[in-house]
Amino acid sequence: MKIAIIFPKDSEALFNRASGRTFGGANVQMFMIARELWGRTDVEPFSLIPDYPSIDFDDAARFNLIRTFKESDFIFKKIFIFHRTLRRLKPDIILQRGLTIESCFLALYSRVFGIRFVFMLAHDIESEGRYQKNKNKCYLFLMLLWFAHLIIAQNELEQNNILNKRSQARVAILKKGLDLSKIMKSSKKQYDAIWIARCEQWKNPEVFLELAAFNPQLRFCMICSKVDSHEEFFLDVQKKALNQKNVTFFDFVKYDEIYILLSKSKVFCITSDYEGDWPMTVLEATATGLPILSYKLNYGELIDSYKAGMYCDGNFFKLVQFLTQIIKNKKVYSKMSYSAFNYFLKVYSIEKNVDLLLYYLMELLYST
């Protein structure tokens, strides 16, 4: 089974350690899926990436990288190169994650050329037919649902949203996965709380800074990546963070170095209004054994069943109170830390999730 994995254009930092370009959780998830597919029996994965000027990363031996067009190429040249590449590779399946206008045309293209197209939702809002980046409506979304052979949702909400739009759509649920071998553990904790996200208003970075201001005796780490379309907001957040003595601020951290900072932290804070299930950063935090302090979100079993964190229901004073409670009570902290790691092992193992993905793909190949 030949699988063509389409990487977003902003994936450069995953394949070049010298790159400082921001990337998101969808990029990381495709990276880990491609890496885990390598060496699987009867599976030949190809990773299609833009023609970046330099490739230099640790896991290169586990990837079959196919460079396509240059990012500066005009649109018709990109289409021609992409088409020529796919005709040469002759994949059985195209795997793509994150809603773009290209997703819709890829679904149609795949039908025309007899390739199975599998689209993976990267966020709850995409299941409503809206782009994650700006929340604008994708007017060709129904075309995607009509022509895609399989839609991969992250949770029941996304699955139901898709089926409400097209009841005949083929939808399966697959949780994100994470490779435990990359996780680091450290007994020396430098930060009491850590926050990691792109600098967008719906992720509420200013709430984390307010939390730090309420706790001047604690140390906070903030990894807040600039988004080009929100530069003014980023500069405002950056200025506030740099003016707070108990906040260590990073505007960019390389992928592997994120694990180092997580290992040096006690609690992971998430302040987003919404996400596509728990984001990759929460998975990485649970794998590192960090309790999760969530301002507005309470997905699945992490908090209610596994007791691996605390949910604040959008109440800022609960956020302040619960952070103190987790940090000051060693018994509570130890129990939550163990529960967080146990939750990760049972739900988000990349090996188990890729096994399930391959089951879906094999079922797709032999049933259509």
C-alpha positions in Angstrom: 0.0 0.0 0.0 1.5 3.3 -1.2 0.6 6.3 1.0 1.3 9.9 -0.1 1.4 12.1 3.0 0.9 15.8 2.2 2.7 18.2 4.5 1.5 21.8 5.0 3.8 24.5 3.5 4.8 25.7 7.0 6.4 22.4 8.0 10.0 23.5 7.3 11.2 23.6 10.9 10.3 19.9 11.2 12.7 19.0 8.4 15.4 21.7 8.9 16.7 22.2 12.5 18.0 25.7 11.4 14.6 26.9 10.5 12.8 29.3 12.8 9.4 29.1 11.0 6.4 28.5 13.2 4.5 25.2 12.8 1.3 23.8 14.3 0.1 20.6 15.9 -1.3 19.3 12.6 2.2 19.4 11.1 3.7 17.5 14.1 1.0 14.9 13.9 1.6 14.2 10.2 5.3 14.0 11.0 4.8 11.4 13.6 2.4 9.4 11.5 4.9 9.4 8.6 7.7 8.4 10.9 5.7 5.6 12.5 4.5 4.2 9.1 8.2 3.7 8.1 9.1 0.1 8.2 5.6 -1.2 8.5 4.9 -4.4 6.6 3.4 -3.8 3.1 3.4 -0.1 3.6 5.3 2.4 1.5 4.9 6.0 2.8 6.0 9.1 0.8 6.2 12.5 2.5 5.4 15.3 0.0 7.0 18.6 1.1 7.7 21.9 -0.6 11.2 22.1 -2.1 12.8 23.6 0.9 16.4 24.9 0.4 17.9 22.7 3.2 16.9 19.4 4.8 18.6 18.5 8.1 16.7 16.7 10.9 17.3 13.7 13.2 14.8 11.2 11.8 15.7 11.6 8.1 16.4 7.8 7.8 12.7 7.1 8.6 11.3 9.3 5.8 11.0 9.1 2.1 10.9 12.8 1.4 9.6 13.9 -2.0 10.3 17.5 -2.7 7.6 19.1 -5.0 7.3 22.8 -5.9 9.1 25.8 -4.5 7.0 28.0 -2.4 7.7 31.0 -4.7 6.5 29.1 -7.8 3.3 30.5 -9.4 0.1 28.6 -8.9 0.0 26.8 -12.3 3.5 25.6 -12.0 2.8 24.2 -8.5 -0.3 22.4 -9.8 1.7 20.9 -12.7 4.6 19.7 -10.5 2.3 18.3 -7.9 0.3 16.4 -10.5 3.5 15.1 -12.2 4.8 13.9 -8.8 1.6 12.0 -8.0 1.5 10.4 -11.4 5.0 9.2 -10.9 4.5 7.8 -7.4 1.1 6.2 -8.2 -0.1 6.2 -4.5 -3.0 4.1 -3.4 -4.0 6.7 -0.8 -3.4 10.4 -0.2 -3.4 11.5 3.4 -3.9 15.2 4.2 -4.7 17.0 7.5 -6.1 20.5 8.1 -8.8 22.2 6.0 -7.6 24.3 3.1 -9.1 25.1 -0.3 -6.6 22.6 -1.7 -8.2 19.9 0.4 -11.4 20.3 -1.6 -9.7 20.1 -4.9 -7.5 17.2 -3.8 -10.7 15.2 -3.0 -12.0 15.8 -6.5 -8.6 15.2 -8.1 -8.3 11.8 -6.3 -11.7 10.7 -7.6 -10.7 11.6 -11.1 -7.4 9.7 -11.0 -8.6 6.7 -9.0 -6.7 7.5 -5.7 -8.3 7.2 -2.3 -8.3 10.5 -0.5 -8.3 10.6 3.3 -8.9 13.9 4.9 -8.0 14.4 8.6 -9.7 17.1 10.6 -7.3 19.2 12.6 -9.8 21.2 14.7 -13.4 21.2 15.7 -14.2 24.3 13.7 -13.1 22.6 10.5 -16.0 20.1 11.0 -18.3 23.0 10.6 -16.8 23.8 7.2 -14.7 26.8 8.4 -11.0 27.4 8.2 -9.1 27.2 11.6 -6.9 30.1 10.8 -9.6 32.8 10.3 -12.9 31.0 10.9 -14.1 32.0 7.4 -16.5 29.7 5.6 -15.1 27.2 3.2 -17.5 27.3 0.3 -16.3 24.1 -1.3 -16.5 22.1 1.9 -19.5 20.0 0.7 -17.4 19.1 -2.4 -14.8 17.8 0.0 -17.3 15.7 1.9 -18.8 14.4 -1.3 -15.6 13.3 -3.0 -13.3 12.3 0.0 -13.2 8.6 0.5 -12.8 8.9 4.3 -12.9 11.7 6.8 -10.9 11.2 10.0 -12.4 13.0 13.0 -10.7 13.5 16.4 -13.9 13.1 18.5 -17.6 12.4 18.4 -18.5 16.1 18.0 -16.5 16.4 14.8 -18.0 13.1 13.5 -21.5 14.3 14.2 -20.9 17.6 12.5 -19.7 15.9 9.4 -22.7 13.4 9.3 -25.1 16.3 9.8 -23.8 17.9 6.7 -23.6 14.7 4.6 -25.1 11.6 6.2 -23.5 9.4 3.6 -20.0 10.5 4.4 -17.6 7.9 5.6 -16.2 9.1 9.0 -13.9 7.4 11.5 -12.5 8.6 14.8 -8.8 8.6 15.4 -7.1 10.3 18.3 -3.8 12.1 18.0 -0.7 10.0 18.8 2.7 10.7 20.3 6.0 8.9 20.3 7.1 8.3 23.9 10.7 7.9 23.0 11.0 11.6 22.5 9.7 12.5 25.9 12.1 13.7 28.6 11.8 13.6 32.4 13.6 15.9 34.9 13.5 16.0 38.6 14.7 19.6 38.6 11.7 21.9 38.0 12.6 25.4 36.9 9.1 26.6 36.2 5.8 26.2 38.2 3.6 26.5 35.1 4.1 26.5 31.3 2.0 27.7 28.4 2.6 26.8 24.7 0.6 28.0 21.7 0.6 30.3 18.7 -0.2 33.9 19.6 -3.9 34.1 18.6 -6.6 35.8 20.5 -8.8 32.7 20.9 -5.9 31.0 22.7 -6.0 33.8 25.4 -2.3 34.2 26.1 -3.1 37.3 28.2 -4.9 35.1 30.7 -1.7 33.2 31.4 0.1 36.5 32.0 -2.6 37.6 34.4 -2.1 34.3 36.2 1.6 35.0 36.5 0.8 38.5 37.8 -1.4 37.0 40.5 1.5 34.7 41.6 4.7 36.8 41.7 6.3 34.2 43.9 6.0 31.5 41.2 8.0 31.0 37.9 6.2 30.8 34.6 7.4 29.8 31.1 5.6 31.0 28.0 6.3 29.8 24.4 4.2 32.1 22.3 4.8 31.9 18.5 4.1 34.9 16.3 1.3 34.5 13.7 1.8 36.8 10.7 -1.9 37.8 10.5 -1.9 38.7 14.3 1.5 40.6 14.5 0.1 43.6 16.5 -1.5 41.3 19.0 1.8 39.3 19.4 3.8 42.4 20.0 1.4 43.5 22.7 1.6 40.1 24.4 5.4 39.9 24.0 5.8 43.4 25.6 3.6 42.4 28.6 5.5 39.1 29.1 8.9 40.7 29.0 7.8 43.3 31.6 6.9 40.5 34.1 9.9 39.4 36.1 8.5 36.0 36.9 7.8 35.1 33.2 10.4 33.6 30.8 9.2 34.3 27.3 10.1 32.5 24.1 8.7 33.5 20.7 10.0 30.3 19.1 11.4 27.0 20.4 12.6 24.1 18.2 10.5 21.0 18.3 12.8 18.8 20.4 13.6 21.6 22.8 9.9 21.9 23.7 10.2 18.6 25.5 13.2 19.9 27.6 11.1 22.9 28.8 8.1 20.7 29.6 10.4 18.4 31.6 11.5 21.4 33.6 7.9 22.5 34.4 5.4 21.4 37.0 2.0 22.2 35.5 0.7 22.8 32.0 -1.8 25.6 31.5 -4.2 25.8 28.5 -6.4 28.9 28.2 -7.9 28.4 24.7 -11.6 29.1 24.0 -11.8 25.9 21.9 -9.5 23.4 20.2 -9.8 20.3 18.1 -9.9 17.9 21.0 -6.8 18.3 23.3 -4.0 19.9 21.2 -0.6 18.3 20.7 0.9 20.3 23.5 -1.5 18.8 26.1 -0.5 15.3 24.8 3.2 16.1 25.2 2.5 17.5 28.7 0.6 14.4 29.9 3.4 12.2 28.4 5.9 14.2 30.5 3.7 13.7 33.6 2.4 17.3 33.9 -1.0 17.8 35.5 -3.2 19.9 33.1 -4.8 23.1 34.3 -7.5 24.0 31.8 -9.2 27.4 31.9 -12.1 26.7 29.5 -11.9 23.2 28.0 -12.8 19.8 29.3 -12.5 17.2 26.6 -13.0 13.5 27.0 -11.8 11.6 30.1 -8.6 13.5 31.0 -9.9 15.5 33.9 -13.3 13.9 34.8 -12.3 10.2 34.7 -8.5 10.1 35.0 -8.3 13.1 37.4 -5.1 14.2 35.6 -5.9 17.9 35.9 -8.4 20.6 36.9 -11.1 22.4 34.9 -11.8 26.0 35.7 -15.0 26.5 33.7 -13.8 29.9 32.5 -13.4 31.2 36.0 -10.1 33.1 36.5 -10.1 32.9 40.3 -10.5 29.1 40.0 -7.5 29.2 37.7 -5.5 30.9 40.4 -6.8 28.7 43.2 -6.3 25.4 41.4 -2.7 26.2 40.4 -1.8 26.9 44.0 -3.6 23.7 45.1 -1.8 21.5 42.6 1.7 23.0 43.3 1.4 23.2 47.1 -0.1 19.8 47.8 2.6 17.2 47.0 0.1 14.3 47.4 -2.3 15.9 44.9 0.5 16.7 42.5 2.0 13.2 42.6 -1.4 11.6 42.0 -2.2 13.9 39.1 1.2 13.5 37.5 0.8 9.7 37.5 -2.7 9.9 36.2 -1.6 12.2 33.3 1.0 9.8 32.2 -1.4 6.8 32.5 -3.9 8.7 30.4 -1.4 9.3 27.7 -0.4 5.6 27.6 -3.9 4.4 27.2 -5.2 6.9 24.8 -2.4 8.5 22.7 0.2 6.0 21.9 1.4 6.7 18.3 1.9 3.0 17.7 -1.6 2.0 18.7 -3.1 4.9 16.8 -1.2 4.2 13.6 -2.3 0.5 13.9 -5.9 1.8 13.9 -5.2 4.2 11.0 -3.8 1.3 8.9 -6.9 -0.7 9.7 -9.1 2.1 8.4 -6.9 2.4 5.3 -6.9 -1.3 4.5 -10.7 -1.4 5.0 -11.0 1.5 2.6 -8.8 -0.1 0.0 -10.6 -3.4 -0.1 -14.2 -2.2 0.3 -14.3 0.3 -2.6 
